[in-house]
Amino acid sequence: MSILIVSGIEGVRNCAEIVSKHLGMPVDIAEGRRGALDALRRKEFAVVVVDETLAECDPSTADSIWEHSSLAIPLQINFALAGAARIIREIRAAIHRREKEQTAARLAAREDIGIELKNTITGLVLQSQLALTENGVPSHVAQKLRVVAELACALRNQLSEPAVLPGRRSVS
């Protein structure tokens, strides 16, 4: 992923080079609305930084850029007042916040899916066991119902194990 900086301020190219070097991400520059929208049509960006003076002078331009920025993190910074160090800090903080939000969302989704699966599996186990108590169930069908119940129990046990995040080991 890369960063898009939208600014017509002199020296923005030098700032972009410093940002790219410190964050290890390519940085594209657009001088105005048209350039920004063209860049946003060409590729996805992790972060879109719009010069605050541009946004204040022409709010519709900023709105248009935000609308077309897809999932990019929107940042508005006054390039006339902020140095490269502050811009780097702001971008790094925004990326860090986004990563934390995405991790929390993944964990919440996993938990929700896990609950739904456990409920379904409990229903499978219960229905299999109830079917086994019925009179007149042929032995070959009863054997298959026992296998279904055992598989469902094994799957429920696997879902009950604590989640391990990528890059981390579970503590036993």
ZILINMO-V590342 format. One record per residue. RES is the residue in three letters. SS is DSSP state (H for helix, E for strand, L for the rest). OMEGA is omega as a letter, one per 30 degrees, with the letter a starting at -180 (NA if undefined). D_CENTER is the distance of its C-alpha to the mean C-alpha in Angstrom with 1 decimal. Layout:
BEGIN
<<RES SS OMEGA D_CENTER> <RES SS OMEGA D_CENTER>>
END
This chain:
BEGIN
<<MET L a 13.1> <SER L a 15.6> <ILE E l 16.6> <LEU E l 18.9> <ILE E l 21.6> <VAL E a 23.8> <SER L l 27.1> <GLY L a 30.8> <ILE L l 31.9> <GLU L l 34.1> <GLY L a 32.7> <VAL H l 29.0> <ARG H l 29.3> <ASN H l 30.3> <CYS H a 27.5> <ALA H l 25.0> <GLU H l 26.6> <ILE H l 26.4> <VAL H a 22.7> <SER H a 22.0> <LYS H a 24.2> <HIS H a 22.8> <LEU H l 19.1> <GLY L a 19.7> <MET L l 17.9> <PRO L a 20.0> <VAL E l 20.8> <ASP E a 22.2> <ILE E l 24.6> <ALA E a 25.6> <GLU L a 28.7> <GLY L a 28.2> <ARG H a 26.8> <ARG H l 28.0> <GLY H l 26.7> <ALA H a 23.3> <LEU H l 23.1> <ASP H l 24.4> <ALA H a 21.8> <LEU H l 19.0> <ARG H a 20.7> <ARG H a 21.0> <LYS L l 17.5> <GLU L l 13.9> <PHE L l 13.4> <ALA L a 10.9> <VAL E l 13.3> <VAL E a 16.3> <VAL E l 19.1> <VAL E l 22.1> <ASP E a 25.4> <GLU H a 26.4> <THR H l 29.9> <LEU H a 28.8> <ALA H a 26.7> <GLU H l 29.7> <CYS H a 32.3> <ASP L a 30.6> <PRO H l 28.0> <SER H l 27.8> <THR H l 26.6> <ALA H l 23.7> <ASP H l 22.9> <SER H l 23.0> <ILE H a 20.8> <TRP H l 18.1> <GLU H a 18.5> <HIS H a 18.1> <SER L l 15.2> <SER L a 12.6> <LEU L l 9.0> <ALA L l 10.7> <ILE E l 11.3> <PRO E l 14.9> <LEU E l 17.5> <GLN E a 21.2> <ILE E l 23.6> <ASN L a 27.3> <PHE L l 28.1> <ALA L a 31.8> <LEU L a 31.3> <ALA L l 28.4> <GLY L a 28.9> <ALA H a 26.7> <ALA H l 26.1> <ARG H l 24.8> <ILE H l 22.5> <ILE H l 21.1> <ARG H a 20.6> <GLU H l 18.9> <ILE H l 16.4> <ARG H l 15.9> <ALA H l 15.5> <ALA H l 13.0> <ILE H l 10.8> <HIS H l 11.5> <ARG H a 10.7> <ARG H l 7.2> <GLU H l 6.8> <LYS H l 8.8> <GLU H a 7.1> <GLN H l 3.9> <THR H l 7.0> <ALA H l 9.0> <ALA H l 7.4> <ARG H l 7.6> <LEU H l 11.0> <ALA H l 12.1> <ALA H l 11.5> <ARG H l 13.3> <GLU H l 16.0> <ASP H l 16.5> <ILE H l 17.0> <GLY H l 19.1> <ILE H l 21.3> <GLU H l 21.8> <LEU H l 22.7> <LYS H l 25.0> <ASN H l 26.8> <THR H a 27.4> <ILE H l 28.6> <THR H l 30.9> <GLY H l 32.3> <LEU H a 33.0> <VAL H a 34.7> <LEU H a 36.7> <GLN H l 37.8> <SER H a 38.8> <GLN H l 40.8> <LEU H l 42.5> <ALA H l 43.4> <LEU H a 45.0> <THR H l 47.2> <GLU L l 48.7> <ASN L l 52.3> <GLY L l 53.0> <VAL L l 49.7> <PRO L a 50.7> <SER H a 50.1> <HIS H l 48.0> <VAL H l 45.7> <ALA H l 45.7> <GLN H l 44.6> <LYS H l 41.7> <LEU H l 40.7> <ARG H l 40.8> <VAL H l 38.6> <VAL H l 36.0> <ALA H l 36.2> <GLU H l 35.9> <LEU H l 32.9> <ALA H l 31.2> <CYS H l 32.1> <ALA H l 30.8> <LEU H l 27.4> <ARG H l 27.3> <ASN H l 28.2> <GLN H l 25.3> <LEU H a 22.8> <SER H l 24.5> <GLU L a 23.8> <PRO L l 21.4> <ALA L l 17.9> <VAL L l 17.5> <LEU L l 14.3> <PRO L l 14.2> <GLY L l 16.7> <ARG L l 18.5> <ARG L l 21.7> <SER L l 22.7> <VAL L a 25.6> <SER L NA 28.6>>
END
